Amino acid sequence: MTEDNRTPVTVIGLGSMGRALAEAFVDAGHPTTVWNRTPGKAEPLLAKGAFGAETVAAAVSASPLVVTCLTTFEATRRALEPAVAALDGRALVTLNSGSPAGARATAAWATASGARFLGGAIKNVPSAVGGADTLLYYGGDRTVFDEYEGTLRVLGGDTVHLGDAADLAALYEMAVGGTLLPALVGFFQGAAAVQARGLKVSTLVPFTVKWFEMINSVLPVFADEIDRGDYREAASSVNLFVAGAAEDDEFGKEANVDMSWHAPLRALLERAVEAGYGDQSISALVEVLKQPSPAASSSTTTPS
């Protein structure tokens, strides 16, 4: 391992993901300083060879590369506030959830403190940190990415710089993350229905995985339709999904499963039909999503 690959790193925030990050740096031979508001969380890392800092300012001062893993951008700024003076001249990499606006605010705050900012996102679970196919993407100061890419790649082999805008990782994280809860709730709905028949939910998994693979295969087609704004070649039309609503209701009654979570999705389909997209591709829903619903508009209107 070369000296360049042993860049000293500081990790701020030692929740399950932060611990995984710090452990990956330690295992790769990087001198790793750690700090957490609750000092006890650092003990397993200290046993592996990490260095503990008594204060956040001392932790920041210990390394040219500071990686934070807290809950939000606001929490990150709050935790680092006592270390503002120490940030000057250092590279700050944030790996937390949050909005693009939060990323921009944190980038401005860090830059005003003399730091170089790179906002990142980890698209996997803590146990996957360090994996060859684990995805992390970053947006912000390209010089930080170029200088420390080898070090950051310790966290995941699929490491990408999205561009110079500081909020790009947050943008893509939220854009991609929107698929998670609906997909999980759909699986849980199926799990409840299978259990109602006295079957094991585990029997559902291989078929659900195949279904997700099918969805994966059509995403490029939908993306192309949306990029072109042409929804006329409908392999699956909006009307097809509307017609399936009655079957969903029947399925829910038979399995005694609450299907009310479908209501806003059906409302979206109905708006698409009203807008003239019924016979067009289901990807045309993106055009409806670009317009606030009447209910959303009225809820934000100040009563006279």
N, C-alpha and C positions, 0 to 999 in steps of 0.2 A: 504493500500500500504506500503510495507516495505521500509526501508531506501535504500536497494540495488536497488530497482526499481526507486529510485529518484536520480539516478546518474546525477550530473550536466552535461549539454551538451552545446556545442557551435555550432551554425550553421553559416557557412560562405557562403554567396551568397543567395540572397532573390528574385530570379526570381519566376515564378509561382510554380515550383517544390520546391525550397528552402523554400518558405513561407509555403507550405503544410507540409514539414518536420518539420519545427520549430513549427508550430501550433499543430502538432500531439504530439510533446514532451511536449509542454505547457499543452495541454489538459490532458495528462497522469500524470501530476504533477511533471515533471522534471524541476528543475531550468534551464532555457534556456537563454543563452546569444546569441545575434544575431549581425551580422555585415554585411554591404553591402557597396559597394563603393558609392552608392547613398543612403544617410541616410534616405530619406523619405520613402523608401520601408519598413522600419522597423516599422513605426508608428502603423499599425494595430496590429502587434504582441506585441508591447509595451503596447497597450491598453488592451491586453488579459493577460498581466502579464510577458512577456518576459523582459529581461534586455538588454539594448542597450549598445554597446561598442563604444567608440569614435574612437579607432584605431583597426586594425586587430591584432596587438600584444596584446592589452588588451583583445580582444575577445578570443584569443588562451589561454592566461594565466588564463582565468576565469574557465576553465573546464578541467578535465582529458581526456574527450572524445570530439574530434573536428570533426565535420561532415561538409564536404565541398560539395557544389552543384553549380559548375560553368560550363561553357560550355565545356571546354576541360581540359586535363591534363596540358597543357602548361599554360592555364589561371589560373589553380589552383596554380601551382608553382609560377607564377608571383604575384598573389594576396597574397600568404603567405610569399613571400620573406622578407618583413619587419618584419615578426614574426618568423624568423628562430630560434633565440635564445630561444624563448618561447616554441618551439615544443619539446624541450628536455624532455624526460620522458612521453610524452603524446601519446595517441592513435589517429591516424589520419585515418579517414574513408572518402574516396572519393566516391561521387555518381555523376559522370558526364559521358558524352560520350567520346569516344576516342579509339585509337588503343591499342592492347596489348603492342606494343613498348612504347607507351606513358605511360602506366601503369607501365611497368618495370622501365622506367626512373624516374617516380615520386616516386616509391617505393625506388629506390636507393638514390634519393635526400632526401627523408624523413628519411630514416635510417641513412644517413650520418649526419642528423641534430639531431639524438638521438630519433626520434619518432618511434613508432611501426605502421606499415602500414597495412591497410586492404582496398582493392579496391572493390567497390560494383557497382551494377547496379539495377535500378528500372525498372521493366518491366510492367509499367502501366502509367496512366495519373495522374496528380496532385490530381484530385478529388478522386482517389482511394486510396491515401495514408492513412494508418491506417486500411484498410479493412482486414477482416479475411483471404481472399483468395488472397490478393495482394502479388505478388512475388518480392522478392529482393534476389539476390545472391551475394556472396562475395568470394574473393580469397585473400590469404595472411596470415598474422600472426594469427595462430589459437588461440593464447593466447588472442588476442584482441577480437576475436569472442566469445570465451568461457566466458570471463570476462563481456562482454557487450551485450551478446545475448538477455537478457531480455529487455534491453533498446532499442536495434535495432528492436526487434520484435514489438515495438510500431508502427513502420512504415508500417508493413505488416505481417500478420500471416504466410505467406508462406516464411519463411526466411531460407536460405540454405548456408552452407559453402561448396564451391566446392573443396577446396584443398589449400595447402600451397603456391602454385605459385601465385605471386602477380598479374599476368595478366589474371587469369582465368575468372574473371567476364567480363573483356573487350573482351576476346576471345569469350565467349558465347554470349555476347550482340551483337557483330558484326555477329557472325555465325547465330544467330536467326533473327537478324534484316534484313538480306538479303531478307527475305520473304516479308517484309512490302510493299515496293514500287511496285513490280510487282503485288501483290495482290490488292493494291489500284487502280493501273492503270487499271487492269482488271475490277474492279468494275466500275470505271469511264467510261470505254469503254461501258459497258453494260448500264450505266445510260444514256449516249448520245444516244444509239440506242433505248432505251425505250422512251425517250423524243421525238425522231424523229417520233414515232408513236402516239404522243399525250398522252402518259400515264405517270402517276406519278412514279418517281424514287422510292418512298417509297414502291410501290408494288413489287419491285425487292428484297427488303431486306430479307424477310423471306426465299426466295428460295436461295439467296446467302449464308445465314447463314447455310442452310441445305447442300449446296455444300462444304462450309468450314468444316462442320462436317464430310462429307465423306472424304475429304482430311486428316483430323485429324485421321480418322480410318485407313488409309493406311500408314501413316508415320512409324509405327513400322515395317510393312512389308518391306518397302523400306530400312529402317535403317538396318534390318537384312540382306537383300541382299547385301548392301554396305559393312557391316562388314565382311561378308563371301566372298565378291568378286565374287559372283555367281549370274548372271543375266539371267539365262536360262529359268526360269519359269516366263514368261512374261504375267501378267494379262493385262497390257497395254504396248505395245511395242513401240519402237522408231518409227518404220514405221507407226504405227497407228497415231501418232502425225504428222508425215510428211504428211500423206494423208489428214489430216484435214486442212492443210494450204490453199488449194483452197477454201474450204467452208468459212474460215475466210475472205478471200478476197471478196468473193461474198456477205457475210454479211456486210462487211464494205462499199461496193459500194451501197448496197440497203439503208443502214442507213445513208450514207454520213458521215462516221466516219473515222478519220485518223487511219490506222492500221500499220503505219510505225514502231511503237515501237516493232512490232513483228520481225522485220528483224534480229536483233542479236540472237534472240531465234531460228529462223529458221536456221541461220548459224550454231548454236550449234548442232541442230538436223542433219544437213547435214554432219558435221564433224563426228558425231557419226555413221552415216550410212557408211561413207568412212572408218571408223576404224573397221567396221565389226559388229557393235552392232544393226543393223536394226531390226532384229527379236528378240532382247533381251529386257529386261525390261527397261522402261524409266529411272529407277534409274541408269542405266549404264552411263548416262550423267555425273555422278560424275567422271568417269574415263577420260572423255574428258576435264572436267573442271580442272583436275590436270595438263593438258598440255597447255601451252600458245598457243593461236591461231597464225597462220602465220602472221596475220595483227598486232597483239600485239608484236610479236617478231621483225618484221621489223620496227615498230615504235620506238623501243628502241635501234635499231642498229645505231651506229655512222657512218655517211657517210664517205667513204674513200676519 
